[in-house]
Amino acid sequence: MGMRSGEGAPPLLRLAAGIQAVEAVGLCVAGVLTAVDTAAGRSAQASSGVALTLLAFIVAAGLAWIAWGIARLQPWSRTPAVLTQVLTGVIAVYLLQAHRFDWGIPALLLAIAGLAGLLAPASFRALSHPGKSDANDASADPGAAGASAKTVSRRS
């Protein structure tokens, strides 16, 4: 179970990793804003403000870890990344319905772009074969093995 390098990652998968990282940073910003509001006494209860601040930073760390996994082509990262994008989309729709277009529109665009990057065929293949590159894996394309055999038999 070796580490995989993201050097050969498809461009859309690199985009998905970047979006996941942007969402982690955005959640850190929200955590800082919550901390400032709590410190200024603008929270309904100080304990809930502290809890929300801590939760924001814990979830942001999780999102950053998922982004790192996507960038390193770790197969485990696909499911939490897709779930993150789906939940971001749901939250974006909620924000849009509440007329918070300043947060809702960017969140919706990020969710759509993140899902597109994760579910693109090349991205799906890159996260489906742990420890093997598509170029060296003849089983990734059943036609490739047949084509190689035909090439060898023609040379004979």
N, C-alpha and C positions, 0 to 999 in steps of 0.2 A: 504494500500500500504506500507507494512513493508519492512524493509531491509532484504535481503537474504544473507545468509552466503555462502562463496565459499568452505567451508570445504568438502562438498560432491560433489564437482565439478569433472567431469570425468578428467582423466589425460590429454587427448588431449585438453580439454578446458583450463586447467591450462597452457598447452604449448602455446596455442593461446594467452592467456593473457600475458604470458611472452614475446612472440614474439612482441606483440603490444607494450609492455614496452621497449623492446630493440630498436624498431623502433623509439620510442619517444626519447630515449637517443641518438640514431644515428643522429636524426634531430637536437638535441641540439648541438652535436659535429659539424655538418655542419653549424649551426648558429654561433658558436664560430669562426670557420674558416672564415666564411664570415665577421664577425666583425673584425677579425684580418686583413684580406685583405683590408677592408674598411678603417681601421685606418692607415694602411701602405700606403694608396693611390693607391692600386692596383685594385680599382673598377673603372668601366667605368665612373660612376658619383657617387659622395659621397652620394647623396640623394637616388639613387637606391640601393646602398650597405646597407644603414641604413634601408631602407624599406624591403629588402630581409632578413636582420638579424632579424628584428622585426617579420616578417611573419614566419620565421623558428621557432622562440620561441613560437609564438601563436599556430601554428599547432602542435608543440611538446606537448604543454600543452593539446591540444585537444586529441591527441593520448594517452597521459597518462590517461586522463579522461575516454576514451573508454576502455583502459586496466583495469582500476579500475572497470568499469561496468561489464566487462566480468568476472573478478575475483569474483565479488559479485553476479554473476548469474542474472544480470539485463537484461531482454529481449530486451530493447531498444538498447543495445550495439551490438547486432548481425549485423544489417545492416551496421552501420558505420564501424565496424571491417572488414566485408567482402569487402566493398568498398575500405578500406585502403589497403587490401591485393591485390585486383585487380589492383589498381593504382600503388602500389609498384611493381607489376609484369610488368606493362606497362613501368614504368620508368626503371626497370632493363633491359628489352629488349632494350630500347633506349640506355642505358649505354653500353650494350654489343655490339650493332651495332657501337657505337662510340669508340670501343676498350678500354673502361674503365672497364676492367675485375676486377680490385681491388674493385670497388664499385658494379658493375653489378652482379657478381656471388653471393656474399653474399645477395644482395637484392632479387635476384630471389629465392634463397634457403629459405630465410625468408618468402617470399610471398607464396611459395608452401606449406611450413610447416604450416604457419598460416591459409591458406585456408583449409588444411586437418584437422587441429585441430578444426576449426569452423564448418566445414560441416560434421564431423563424426556424426553418428546417436546418440550416447550418448550425445554429445555436443549439438546437435540440440534439443534433448528432454529436456536437462537441461535448455536451454534458452527459451523453449516454454511454460513452466508452471509457470507463476508468482505466488509466494507465496505458492506453493505446492511442496512437495518432491515426487519423483517418487515412493518411497517405500510406502507412505501413500495415494497415488492417484490411486484408482482403475480404474478411467476413463482413465488413461494413458495407460493401457493395458486392452482392453475389455475382453480378455480371462481370466484375473486374477479374475474378478468378478464371472465369470462362474465357475472357478476352486474352488473358495472359497465356492460357493453355493454347489458344488458337495461334497466338503470335509465335510461341515456341514451336508448334507443329509446322507452321509455314516455313520457318527457318531451316528445319531439318531436311 
